[in-house]
């Protein structure tokens, strides 16, 4: 079954509406509905809040403000406890970002709650805030670490000397705006208390973290919190932790002693949920005339907040991508009075590769070298900063296979030299690299006497196909038909996992399930006879010796306990190639075709993996050409905080895209030889488009996204 492109087992239930998401569930009977009221300033304090009219409004059951909310666990935005930290609401009269919830209204219906929230009168003492990264960049400081504990800085050799002595240098500054994850399903939670136990149905990526965070926030034992996230409509990092809706639902349900559900509106998701931080990135490259890198530098200054510390690992991608004796990477943070940062799909690599791979393309142009050849000349033999071998690094194969499939040899090296009518045509490419993470994971597999199999883990399926691939792993390991396997996921009480995120979910849970199956067979046959086990023999033996069924438990250790993470540099790899057309009249950029070739270990299900890959590549298109939050520098609000004006690609923007996996098995990654694919397609794709735009026009845009007004003045006839 491993390697079969079978349909998703939950596909029919989703497209027919049978699959219920958090806000749709009615497990506890009719629920009251909460609506969050947002602050109308970005910094200051509440001087007066009058809820009288709201409390008297029809069908209103409860109004919560900072004046009457129950005591909660304290916030610690710099705590290393990550997704299990307390997340209190209505902490005080202080306002620290525009859109911060200042009240919750609970009524019988959503419409009644929303209408009543509009009756609340709030007065503020407004303070002057800092909303623009560039004008406050002098505030930047060095954080203790970058995300997931990665080093803030790295230094080898002398980059300044390399830049001074090299015959060819690149020194450019690139900017990327804040990005939002915006999954199809907004953050939502249904909460109900049964005695002293909290039961929630929520849109989450990690079950264990949510349970711990709610327990700490509500000041109760974790064992009293029961979480269920059976179906989740996308996450992209925005559901790794709980947000205000979950805490509000739990507090209101406890107060009213009845079920309460709260969902964020789409506009609220743009303010209350975190964002990918805005960045200013300086990239420096020093090279010999033949294209050998003598030095590389990547300095990143990003938006942060005092409320929550999040240091996106944007400068880390340079640490393992290219060989060079002189190296410098640094992360700096500038705190602003805006919404907090958090993981958005491919954190670090997505914005970092936009800058780095644009700079490498510029270096190739300055040297007169083919961009593919330049990258191959600087391919490292081992990790240049860790001094250990790479595992499964097939980067050069990705370059060459991608170039072959795309027809890269037809590219003109002279920018703005190919024209078709009113359009300039250009080709570009970029490398992709993504860290491969691993977290401690457990799974239990049970086989009944009739041969049916149940797989259990609190791993979540956020729309990626986890239910399907774990069934495939178990079916193959136990040699049973796929239809005999049932997968139970995403609730407390099941074996723990790190959930979905960081492209770790599939590899973690699949390997734990595989080992659980091996443990089950060993329990039935003994370790000496597992290799020769047959389905019929397994079922017969269980029926004879284990009439009540038998279970096996499997686990995977985290990175700190796996010697492969000490002995090897763990990544996934790829290369993207793009062709664009740019109108000389309007400056409009249209993607005409794209090819990506990637190495990500063994692929369990080519259909679901390909879907992830193509989705990631489209995300890269968005980062290059469409996407960006615009913050009003006067008031600190996101002025394009809805899907009408926060631009993402639509069908008309995306032509046929070819995404290809190399046939691969990485024996240094894990027993199944697989790695993550959920974010790899994002990596480098945007830079490939940016480089194609340069090849088409001769205009290099340093401020993303690339839009018409940034190109027009440099196009033929407009110069």
C-alpha positions as CSV (number, residue, x, y, z in Angstrom):
1,X,0.0,0.0,0.0
2,X,2.9,2.4,0.6
3,X,3.4,4.4,-2.6
4,X,-0.2,3.9,-3.9
5,X,-2.0,7.1,-5.0
6,X,-5.3,6.1,-3.4
7,X,-8.1,8.6,-2.8
8,X,-8.5,10.2,0.6
9,X,-10.6,8.1,2.9
10,X,-12.4,11.2,4.2
11,X,-12.9,12.8,0.8
12,X,-16.5,11.9,0.2
13,X,-17.6,12.9,3.7
14,X,-16.0,16.3,3.2
15,X,-17.4,17.1,-0.2
16,X,-20.9,16.0,0.8
17,X,-20.9,18.0,4.0
18,X,-21.0,14.9,6.3
19,X,-17.7,15.8,7.9
20,X,-18.4,18.3,10.7
21,X,-15.9,21.0,11.6
22,X,-15.6,22.5,15.1
23,X,-18.2,25.2,14.7
24,X,-20.6,22.9,13.1
25,X,-20.6,20.2,15.7
26,X,-23.5,19.8,18.1
27,X,-22.1,17.1,20.5
28,X,-23.6,18.8,23.5
29,X,-27.0,20.0,22.3
30,X,-27.8,23.6,21.3
31,X,-25.0,26.0,22.0
32,X,-25.0,29.7,22.8
33,X,-22.9,31.8,20.5
34,X,-20.2,34.3,21.4
35,X,-18.9,37.3,19.4
36,X,-15.7,39.1,20.2
37,X,-15.6,42.9,20.2
38,X,-12.3,44.3,18.9
39,X,-10.3,47.3,20.1
40,X,-10.4,50.4,17.8
41,X,-7.0,51.6,18.7
42,X,-3.5,50.0,18.6
43,X,-2.0,51.3,21.8
44,X,-3.3,52.8,24.9
45,X,-5.8,51.8,27.6
46,X,-9.6,51.6,28.1
47,X,-10.9,54.5,30.1
48,X,-14.5,53.5,30.0
49,X,-16.5,50.5,28.8
50,X,-20.3,50.6,29.1
51,X,-22.0,47.3,28.5
52,X,-25.4,48.2,29.7
53,X,-27.2,48.4,26.4
54,X,-25.6,45.1,25.3
55,X,-26.7,43.3,28.4
56,X,-30.3,44.5,27.8
57,X,-30.3,43.4,24.2
58,X,-32.6,40.6,23.1
59,X,-31.3,37.0,23.8
60,X,-28.0,38.2,25.4
61,X,-26.8,35.8,28.0
62,X,-23.4,37.1,29.1
63,X,-21.0,40.0,28.5
64,X,-17.4,39.6,29.5
65,X,-14.9,42.4,29.8
66,X,-11.6,42.9,31.8
67,X,-13.7,44.1,34.7
68,X,-15.6,40.9,35.3
69,X,-13.7,38.1,33.6
70,X,-12.5,35.2,35.7
71,X,-8.9,35.0,36.9
72,X,-6.6,33.3,34.4
73,X,-3.0,32.0,34.3
74,X,-0.4,34.6,33.4
75,X,0.9,35.2,30.0
76,X,4.6,34.6,29.4
77,X,5.3,35.5,25.8
78,X,9.0,34.5,26.0
79,X,8.4,31.2,27.7
80,X,10.2,28.2,26.1
81,X,7.0,26.1,26.7
82,X,5.8,27.0,23.2
83,X,2.3,25.9,22.2
84,X,1.4,24.9,25.8
85,X,1.7,28.4,27.3
86,X,-1.2,30.1,28.9
87,X,-3.2,32.4,26.6
88,X,-5.3,34.7,28.8
89,X,-7.9,37.1,27.5
90,X,-9.1,40.5,28.7
91,X,-6.0,40.7,30.9
92,X,-6.4,44.4,31.8
93,X,-7.4,47.7,30.4
94,X,-4.2,47.9,28.3
95,X,-4.4,47.7,24.5
96,X,-1.3,46.5,22.7
97,X,-2.5,46.0,19.1
98,X,-5.4,47.1,16.9
99,X,-8.2,44.5,17.0
100,X,-7.3,43.1,20.4
101,X,-10.5,41.7,21.9
102,X,-12.0,43.9,24.6
103,X,-15.3,42.1,25.2
104,X,-17.2,39.0,24.5
105,X,-21.0,39.0,24.1
106,X,-22.8,35.6,24.3
107,X,-26.4,35.3,23.0
108,X,-28.6,32.6,21.6
109,X,-27.6,33.3,18.0
110,X,-24.6,34.8,16.2
111,X,-26.6,37.7,14.8
112,X,-27.9,38.6,18.2
113,X,-24.4,38.4,19.8
114,X,-22.9,40.5,17.0
115,X,-25.7,43.1,17.2
116,X,-25.3,43.4,21.0
117,X,-21.5,43.8,20.7
118,X,-22.1,46.8,18.5
119,X,-24.0,48.5,21.4
120,X,-21.0,48.4,23.7
121,X,-19.4,51.9,24.2
122,X,-15.7,51.9,24.7
123,X,-13.5,55.0,25.4
124,X,-9.8,55.0,25.1
125,X,-6.7,57.0,26.1
126,X,-4.7,56.6,23.0
127,X,-0.9,56.5,23.1
128,X,1.6,57.0,20.3
129,X,2.6,53.7,18.7
130,X,5.3,52.3,16.5
131,X,3.8,50.6,13.4
132,X,6.5,50.8,10.7
133,X,9.5,48.5,10.7
134,X,11.8,50.6,8.5
135,X,11.4,53.9,10.5
136,X,12.0,52.0,13.8
137,X,14.8,49.7,12.7
138,X,17.3,51.3,15.1
139,X,15.4,49.7,17.9
140,X,16.5,46.2,16.8
141,X,17.9,43.8,19.3
142,X,19.5,40.4,19.3
143,X,17.0,37.8,20.7
144,X,18.3,34.9,22.8
145,X,17.5,32.3,20.1
146,X,15.6,32.1,16.8
147,X,12.5,29.9,16.5
148,X,12.7,26.3,17.6
149,X,15.9,27.1,19.6
150,X,18.1,27.8,16.5
151,X,21.1,30.0,17.1
152,X,20.4,33.7,16.7
153,X,23.7,34.3,14.8
154,X,26.3,32.1,13.1
155,X,29.9,33.2,12.1
156,X,32.7,31.5,10.3
157,X,35.7,33.2,8.9
158,X,35.7,36.9,8.0
159,X,32.9,38.0,5.8
160,X,34.0,41.7,5.9
161,X,37.4,40.8,4.5
162,X,35.9,38.5,1.9
163,X,33.6,41.4,0.7
164,X,36.6,43.7,0.5
165,X,38.9,41.4,-1.4
166,X,36.5,39.5,-3.7
167,X,36.4,40.7,-7.4
168,X,32.7,40.4,-7.6
169,X,30.2,41.2,-4.8
170,X,26.5,41.6,-4.2
171,X,25.1,43.7,-1.4
172,X,21.4,44.2,-1.6
173,X,18.6,44.8,0.9
174,X,15.2,43.1,0.3
175,X,11.9,43.6,2.1
176,X,9.0,41.3,2.6
177,X,5.7,42.3,4.1
178,X,3.7,40.5,6.8
179,X,1.8,37.5,5.6
180,X,-1.3,35.7,7.0
181,X,-2.0,32.0,7.0
182,X,-5.8,32.4,6.3
183,X,-7.0,28.8,6.2
184,X,-10.4,28.1,4.7
185,X,-11.8,27.4,8.2
186,X,-11.3,30.3,10.6
187,X,-10.3,29.6,14.2
188,X,-13.4,28.2,16.0
189,X,-14.2,26.4,19.2
190,X,-17.2,24.7,20.9
191,X,-16.8,24.3,24.7
192,X,-18.9,22.6,27.3
193,X,-18.3,21.7,30.9
194,X,-19.4,18.3,32.3
195,X,-18.9,18.6,36.0
196,X,-15.4,20.0,36.5
197,X,-14.2,18.8,33.1
198,X,-13.9,20.9,30.0
199,X,-14.7,19.4,26.7
200,X,-13.9,21.3,23.5
201,X,-14.3,20.8,19.8
202,X,-11.8,23.0,18.1
203,X,-9.8,23.9,15.0
204,X,-6.3,22.9,16.1
205,X,-3.1,21.4,14.8
206,X,-1.7,20.1,18.1
207,X,-3.9,18.4,20.6
208,X,-1.4,18.1,23.5
209,X,-0.4,21.8,23.3
210,X,-4.0,23.0,23.3
211,X,-4.8,20.8,26.3
212,X,-1.9,22.2,28.3
213,X,-2.5,25.8,27.2
214,X,-6.2,25.7,28.2
215,X,-5.4,24.0,31.5
216,X,-2.8,26.7,32.4
217,X,-5.1,29.5,31.2
218,X,-8.1,28.2,33.2
219,X,-5.9,27.2,36.2
220,X,-7.1,23.5,36.2
221,X,-5.3,20.2,35.9
222,X,-4.6,19.1,32.3
223,X,-6.4,15.8,32.9
224,X,-9.7,17.8,33.2
225,X,-9.4,19.2,29.6
226,X,-10.6,17.0,26.8
227,X,-9.9,18.1,23.3
228,X,-11.3,16.9,20.0
229,X,-10.2,18.2,16.5
230,X,-11.6,15.5,14.3
231,X,-11.7,17.6,11.2
232,X,-9.7,20.8,10.6
233,X,-10.1,23.0,7.6
234,X,-6.4,24.0,7.1
235,X,-4.0,25.5,9.4
236,X,-0.7,26.6,7.8
237,X,0.7,27.3,11.3
238,X,-2.2,29.4,12.5
239,X,-3.7,26.6,14.6
240,X,-0.5,25.3,16.2
241,X,-1.6,27.1,19.4
242,X,-5.0,28.1,20.8
243,X,-6.2,31.6,20.3
244,X,-8.8,33.9,22.0
245,X,-11.9,32.1,20.7
246,X,-11.0,28.9,22.5
247,X,-10.4,30.6,25.9
248,X,-13.5,32.8,25.4
249,X,-15.7,29.7,24.7
250,X,-14.3,27.9,27.7
251,X,-14.8,30.8,30.1
252,X,-18.3,31.6,28.9
253,X,-19.4,27.9,29.0
254,X,-18.2,27.6,32.6
255,X,-20.1,30.8,33.5
256,X,-23.3,29.8,31.8
257,X,-23.1,26.1,32.5
258,X,-24.1,25.3,28.9
259,X,-22.3,24.8,25.6
260,X,-20.9,27.9,24.0
261,X,-19.2,28.3,20.6
262,X,-17.1,31.1,19.3
263,X,-15.6,31.6,15.8
264,X,-13.5,34.4,14.6
265,X,-14.8,36.3,11.6
266,X,-12.5,36.5,8.6
267,X,-11.6,40.1,9.5
268,X,-10.8,39.1,13.1
269,X,-8.5,36.4,11.8
270,X,-6.4,39.2,10.2
271,X,-6.0,40.9,13.6
272,X,-6.3,38.4,16.5
273,X,-4.4,35.5,14.9
274,X,-0.6,36.0,14.4
275,X,1.2,36.8,11.2
276,X,4.5,36.1,9.4
277,X,6.7,39.0,10.5
278,X,7.6,41.8,8.1
279,X,11.3,41.7,7.3
280,X,14.2,43.8,6.1
281,X,16.9,41.4,4.8
282,X,20.5,42.3,3.7
283,X,22.2,39.7,1.6
284,X,25.9,39.8,0.8
285,X,27.8,37.6,-1.6
286,X,31.5,37.6,-2.4
287,X,32.7,35.5,-5.3
288,X,35.7,34.8,-7.5
289,X,35.5,35.5,-11.3
290,X,34.7,31.8,-11.9
291,X,31.7,31.9,-9.5
292,X,33.1,30.3,-6.4
293,X,31.6,31.9,-3.3
294,X,34.2,33.3,-1.0
295,X,31.7,34.7,1.5
296,X,28.0,34.8,2.2
297,X,26.0,37.0,4.7
298,X,22.4,37.2,5.6
299,X,21.2,39.8,8.1
300,X,17.5,39.8,9.0
301,X,15.6,42.5,11.0
302,X,12.0,41.5,11.6
303,X,8.9,42.9,13.3
304,X,8.3,41.6,16.8
305,X,6.1,42.5,19.8
306,X,6.7,42.8,23.5
307,X,3.5,40.8,24.1
308,X,4.7,37.7,22.3
309,X,8.3,36.7,21.2
310,X,8.5,35.0,17.8
311,X,11.8,35.1,15.9
312,X,11.2,33.5,12.5
313,X,14.3,31.6,11.5
314,X,14.7,33.5,8.3
315,X,18.5,33.7,8.2
316,X,19.1,30.0,8.9
317,X,18.5,28.9,5.3
318,X,21.9,30.3,4.2
319,X,23.7,28.1,6.8
320,X,23.3,24.9,4.9
321,X,22.5,26.0,1.3
322,X,25.9,26.9,-0.3
323,X,29.6,26.4,0.4
324,X,31.7,29.4,1.3
325,X,34.6,29.8,3.8
326,X,33.5,33.1,5.2
327,X,29.9,33.2,6.6
328,X,27.7,35.4,8.7
329,X,24.0,35.1,9.5
330,X,22.1,37.2,12.1
331,X,18.6,37.6,13.3
332,X,17.4,40.9,14.9
333,X,14.0,41.9,16.2
334,X,12.3,45.3,16.2
335,X,9.3,45.4,18.5
336,X,6.3,47.3,17.2
337,X,2.7,47.9,18.4
338,X,1.1,45.6,15.9
339,X,-0.2,42.0,15.9
340,X,2.2,39.4,17.1
341,X,4.2,37.1,14.9
342,X,3.7,33.3,14.6
343,X,4.5,30.5,12.2
344,X,3.0,30.8,8.7
345,X,3.7,28.0,6.2
346,X,7.4,27.5,5.7
347,X,8.5,29.9,8.4
348,X,12.0,31.1,7.7
349,X,12.5,29.5,4.3
350,X,9.6,31.3,2.6
351,X,10.8,34.9,3.2
352,X,14.5,34.0,3.5
353,X,14.7,32.2,0.1
354,X,12.9,35.1,-1.6
355,X,15.9,37.3,-0.7
356,X,18.8,34.9,-0.9
357,X,17.8,33.3,-4.2
358,X,17.2,36.6,-5.8
359,X,20.7,37.7,-4.7
360,X,22.2,34.5,-6.1
361,X,20.5,35.1,-9.4
362,X,21.9,38.6,-9.5
363,X,25.3,37.2,-8.9
364,X,24.9,34.8,-11.8
365,X,23.9,37.8,-14.0
366,X,27.0,39.8,-12.9
367,X,29.3,36.9,-13.6
368,X,27.7,36.0,-16.9
369,X,27.1,32.4,-15.6
370,X,24.0,30.2,-16.0
371,X,22.1,30.3,-12.6
372,X,22.0,26.5,-12.5
373,X,25.7,26.2,-13.1
374,X,26.5,28.8,-10.4
375,X,24.5,26.9,-7.9
376,X,26.1,23.6,-8.8
377,X,29.6,25.1,-8.5
378,X,28.8,26.1,-4.9
379,X,27.2,22.9,-3.8
380,X,28.7,21.9,-0.4
381,X,30.1,18.4,0.2
382,X,29.0,18.5,3.8
383,X,27.1,21.0,6.0
384,X,29.4,24.0,5.9
385,X,28.5,25.1,9.5
386,X,27.7,21.9,11.3
387,X,30.6,20.0,9.6
388,X,28.6,16.8,9.3
389,X,27.3,15.0,6.2
390,X,24.0,15.8,4.6
391,X,21.4,13.1,4.5
392,X,19.6,12.5,1.2
393,X,20.9,15.7,-0.3
394,X,20.0,15.4,-4.0
395,X,20.0,19.1,-4.8
396,X,22.0,18.8,-8.0
397,X,19.7,16.1,-9.3
398,X,16.8,18.4,-8.7
399,X,18.6,21.2,-10.6
400,X,19.3,19.0,-13.6
401,X,16.0,17.1,-13.8
402,X,14.1,20.4,-13.4
403,X,16.1,22.1,-16.1
404,X,15.5,19.1,-18.4
405,X,11.8,19.0,-17.8
406,X,11.4,22.8,-18.1
407,X,13.5,23.3,-21.2
408,X,15.9,25.6,-19.4
409,X,18.5,25.5,-22.2
410,X,16.1,27.8,-24.2
411,X,16.6,30.6,-21.7
412,X,18.2,33.8,-23.0
413,X,20.9,35.1,-20.7
414,X,20.2,38.7,-21.8
415,X,17.3,40.3,-19.8
416,X,14.5,41.9,-21.8
417,X,15.6,40.2,-25.0
418,X,12.5,38.0,-25.7
419,X,9.3,39.7,-26.7
420,X,6.0,38.4,-27.9
421,X,3.7,41.2,-29.0
422,X,3.0,43.4,-26.0
423,X,4.7,41.0,-23.5
424,X,8.2,40.4,-22.4
425,X,9.0,36.8,-21.6
426,X,11.4,35.6,-19.0
427,X,12.6,32.4,-17.3
428,X,13.9,32.0,-13.8
429,X,14.9,29.4,-11.3
430,X,15.7,29.0,-7.6
431,X,16.8,26.4,-5.1
432,X,14.7,25.0,-2.3
433,X,15.8,23.8,1.1
434,X,13.7,23.0,4.2
435,X,14.7,21.7,7.6
436,X,13.4,18.2,8.4
437,X,12.0,18.1,11.9
438,X,11.1,15.2,14.2
439,X,9.2,15.1,17.4
440,X,8.5,12.4,20.0
441,X,5.5,10.5,18.8
442,X,3.5,7.4,20.0
443,X,0.9,5.3,18.2
444,X,-1.1,2.2,19.1
445,X,-2.3,-0.3,16.5
446,X,-5.0,-2.9,17.4
447,X,-6.0,-6.0,15.5
448,X,-9.2,-7.7,16.2
449,X,-9.8,-11.5,15.8
450,X,-11.5,-10.9,12.5
451,X,-8.5,-9.1,11.1
452,X,-9.8,-5.6,11.3
453,X,-7.3,-3.0,12.4
454,X,-7.6,0.2,14.4
455,X,-4.8,2.8,14.4
456,X,-4.8,5.4,17.2
457,X,-2.9,8.6,17.7
458,X,-3.7,12.2,18.7
459,X,-2.1,13.3,15.5
460,X,-4.3,15.8,13.6
461,X,-5.4,15.8,9.9
462,X,-5.7,19.4,8.8
463,X,-6.7,18.6,5.3
464,X,-3.5,16.9,4.3
465,X,-4.5,13.3,4.2
466,X,-3.3,11.9,7.5
467,X,-6.3,9.6,7.9
468,X,-5.4,8.1,4.5
469,X,-1.7,7.6,4.8
470,X,-1.7,6.1,8.3
471,X,-4.1,3.5,7.0
472,X,-1.8,2.8,4.2
473,X,1.2,2.3,6.5
474,X,-0.7,-0.1,8.7
475,X,-2.2,-2.0,5.8
476,X,1.3,-2.6,4.3
477,X,2.9,-3.4,7.6
478,X,0.3,-5.9,8.6
479,X,-0.4,-7.2,5.0
480,X,-4.2,-6.5,5.3
481,X,-6.6,-4.9,2.8
482,X,-6.8,-1.2,3.2
483,X,-10.6,-1.4,3.8
484,X,-9.9,-3.4,7.0
485,X,-8.1,-0.4,8.6
486,X,-9.8,2.3,10.6
487,X,-7.8,5.4,11.8
488,X,-8.7,7.3,14.9
489,X,-7.0,10.7,15.4
490,X,-7.0,14.1,17.0
491,X,-8.4,13.7,20.5
492,X,-7.0,13.5,24.0
493,X,-6.8,10.0,25.4
494,X,-5.1,8.8,22.3
495,X,-1.3,8.3,22.2
496,X,0.5,11.7,22.0
497,X,2.2,13.3,19.1
498,X,3.5,16.7,18.1
499,X,0.5,17.1,15.8
500,X,0.6,18.6,12.3
501,X,3.0,21.4,11.6
502,X,6.6,22.1,10.5
503,X,6.2,19.3,7.8
504,X,6.8,16.8,10.6
505,X,3.3,15.3,11.0
506,X,3.3,12.6,8.3
507,X,6.8,11.3,9.0
508,X,6.4,11.3,12.8
509,X,3.1,9.5,12.9
510,X,3.8,7.1,10.0
511,X,6.9,5.8,11.6
512,X,5.3,5.4,15.0
513,X,2.4,3.5,13.3
514,X,4.9,1.3,11.4
515,X,6.7,0.4,14.7
516,X,3.4,-0.3,16.4
517,X,2.6,-2.8,13.7
518,X,6.0,-4.4,14.1
519,X,5.5,-4.6,17.8
520,X,2.0,-6.2,17.3
521,X,3.5,-8.8,15.1
522,X,6.3,-9.5,17.5
523,X,3.8,-9.9,20.3
524,X,1.9,-12.5,18.2
525,X,4.7,-14.4,16.6
526,X,7.8,-13.6,18.6
527,X,10.6,-11.4,17.2
528,X,12.2,-14.4,15.4
529,X,9.2,-15.1,13.2
530,X,7.9,-11.6,12.3
531,X,9.6,-11.5,8.8
532,X,7.7,-14.6,7.6
533,X,4.3,-13.5,9.0
534,X,1.3,-13.7,6.6
535,X,-2.1,-12.1,6.9
536,X,-3.9,-15.5,7.3
537,X,-1.3,-16.6,9.9
538,X,-1.6,-13.4,11.8
539,X,-5.4,-13.6,12.0
540,X,-5.4,-17.3,12.9
541,X,-2.9,-16.7,15.6
542,X,-4.8,-13.8,17.1
543,X,-8.1,-15.7,17.0
544,X,-6.4,-18.6,18.8
545,X,-4.3,-16.8,21.4
546,X,-5.8,-13.3,21.6
547,X,-9.6,-13.7,21.3
548,X,-10.1,-10.2,22.6
549,X,-7.7,-8.7,20.1
550,X,-4.1,-7.6,20.4
551,X,-2.3,-4.2,20.5
552,X,1.2,-3.0,19.6
553,X,2.7,0.3,20.6
554,X,5.2,2.2,18.5
555,X,7.2,5.4,19.1
556,X,9.6,7.8,17.5
557,X,12.0,9.8,19.6
558,X,12.6,13.6,19.2
559,X,15.5,15.2,17.5
560,X,17.5,15.6,20.7
561,X,17.5,11.8,21.3
562,X,18.0,10.6,17.7
563,X,21.7,10.2,16.8
564,X,20.9,10.9,13.1
565,X,20.2,14.5,14.0
566,X,23.6,14.8,15.6
567,X,25.4,12.9,12.8
568,X,23.7,14.3,9.8
569,X,22.3,17.6,8.5
570,X,18.6,16.9,7.9
571,X,16.7,18.7,5.1
572,X,14.5,18.3,2.1
573,X,15.5,19.8,-1.2
574,X,14.3,21.0,-4.5
575,X,14.5,23.4,-7.5
576,X,11.8,25.5,-9.1
577,X,11.7,26.8,-12.7
578,X,9.2,29.5,-13.9
579,X,8.2,31.3,-17.1
580,X,6.5,34.7,-16.8
581,X,5.0,37.2,-19.2
582,X,5.1,40.9,-18.4
583,X,3.0,43.5,-20.2
584,X,5.1,46.4,-21.3
585,X,2.0,48.6,-21.2
586,X,0.6,47.8,-17.8
587,X,3.5,46.0,-16.0
588,X,1.2,43.1,-15.2
589,X,3.0,39.9,-14.5
590,X,1.4,36.6,-15.5
591,X,2.8,33.2,-14.7
592,X,2.8,31.0,-17.8
593,X,4.3,27.8,-16.6
594,X,6.2,26.3,-13.7
595,X,8.1,23.1,-12.9
596,X,9.4,22.0,-9.6
597,X,11.5,18.9,-8.8
598,X,11.9,17.9,-5.2
599,X,13.7,15.3,-3.0
600,X,11.7,14.5,0.2
601,X,12.4,10.8,0.9
602,X,9.9,8.1,0.4
603,X,6.4,9.2,-0.7
604,X,3.6,7.3,1.1
605,X,0.8,8.5,-1.2
606,X,1.8,10.3,-4.4
607,X,-1.7,11.8,-4.8
608,X,-1.9,13.5,-1.4
609,X,1.8,14.5,-1.5
610,X,1.4,16.0,-4.9
611,X,-1.5,18.0,-3.7
612,X,0.6,19.4,-0.9
613,X,3.5,20.2,-3.3
614,X,1.3,22.0,-5.8
615,X,-0.4,24.0,-3.1
616,X,3.0,25.0,-1.7
617,X,4.2,26.1,-5.2
618,X,1.0,28.3,-5.6
619,X,1.8,29.8,-2.1
620,X,5.2,30.7,-3.5
621,X,3.5,32.4,-6.5
622,X,1.4,34.4,-4.0
623,X,4.5,35.6,-2.0
624,X,6.2,36.8,-5.2
625,X,3.3,38.5,-6.9
626,X,0.3,39.1,-4.7
627,X,0.4,38.8,-1.0
628,X,1.2,41.4,1.6
629,X,-0.4,43.0,4.6
630,X,-0.6,46.8,4.6
631,X,-0.5,48.5,8.0
632,X,-1.7,52.1,8.3
633,X,1.4,53.9,9.7
634,X,-0.9,56.3,11.6
635,X,-3.2,53.9,13.4
636,X,-1.6,50.5,13.3
637,X,-4.6,48.7,11.6
638,X,-4.3,46.3,8.7
639,X,-6.0,48.2,5.9
640,X,-6.5,45.2,3.6
641,X,-7.7,42.9,6.3
642,X,-10.1,40.8,4.3
643,X,-10.0,38.4,1.3
644,X,-11.2,41.1,-1.1
645,X,-8.1,43.2,-0.7
646,X,-5.5,40.8,0.9
647,X,-4.6,39.3,-2.5
648,X,-3.9,35.6,-3.0
649,X,-3.9,33.8,-6.3
650,X,-7.2,32.6,-7.9
651,X,-7.6,30.1,-10.6
652,X,-7.1,32.6,-13.3
653,X,-3.6,33.4,-11.9
654,X,-2.4,29.8,-11.9
655,X,-1.6,27.9,-15.1
656,X,-0.7,24.2,-15.2
657,X,2.0,23.5,-12.7
658,X,4.2,20.4,-12.8
659,X,5.5,19.2,-9.4
660,X,7.7,16.1,-9.4
661,X,9.2,14.0,-6.6
662,X,12.5,12.2,-7.2
663,X,12.2,8.5,-6.4
664,X,13.8,8.6,-3.0
665,X,14.4,6.8,0.3
666,X,16.4,8.5,3.0
667,X,17.7,5.9,5.3
668,X,19.2,8.5,7.7
669,X,15.8,10.2,8.2
670,X,13.8,7.4,9.9
671,X,12.9,3.8,9.4
672,X,10.4,4.5,6.6
673,X,12.9,6.8,4.8
674,X,10.3,9.6,4.5
675,X,10.4,13.3,5.1
676,X,7.9,16.2,5.1
677,X,6.4,17.7,2.0
678,X,3.8,20.2,3.3
679,X,6.1,23.3,3.1
680,X,8.8,22.3,0.6
681,X,6.8,23.5,-2.4
682,X,6.7,27.0,-1.0
683,X,10.5,27.2,-0.6
684,X,12.2,29.0,-3.4
685,X,9.2,29.2,-5.7
686,X,8.6,32.9,-5.2
687,X,12.3,33.6,-6.0
688,X,12.1,31.6,-9.2
689,X,9.3,33.9,-10.3
690,X,11.2,37.0,-9.2
691,X,14.2,35.9,-11.2
692,X,12.0,35.2,-14.2
693,X,10.6,38.8,-13.9
694,X,14.2,40.1,-14.0
695,X,15.0,37.9,-17.0
696,X,12.0,39.2,-18.8
697,X,12.4,42.9,-18.0
698,X,15.9,43.7,-16.6
699,X,14.2,45.2,-13.6
700,X,15.1,43.8,-10.2
701,X,12.5,44.4,-7.5
702,X,13.8,44.3,-4.0
703,X,10.5,45.1,-2.2
704,X,8.0,42.1,-2.4
705,X,5.5,41.5,-3.7
706,X,6.3,42.4,-7.3
707,X,3.6,44.7,-8.5
708,X,3.0,46.7,-11.7
709,X,3.9,50.1,-10.2
710,X,7.3,48.7,-9.2
711,X,8.1,47.6,-12.7
712,X,6.5,50.2,-15.0
713,X,9.2,52.9,-14.8
714,X,11.9,50.4,-15.9
715,X,10.0,48.8,-18.8
716,X,10.9,49.6,-22.5
717,X,9.2,52.8,-23.6
718,X,8.8,54.0,-20.0
719,X,12.5,54.5,-19.1
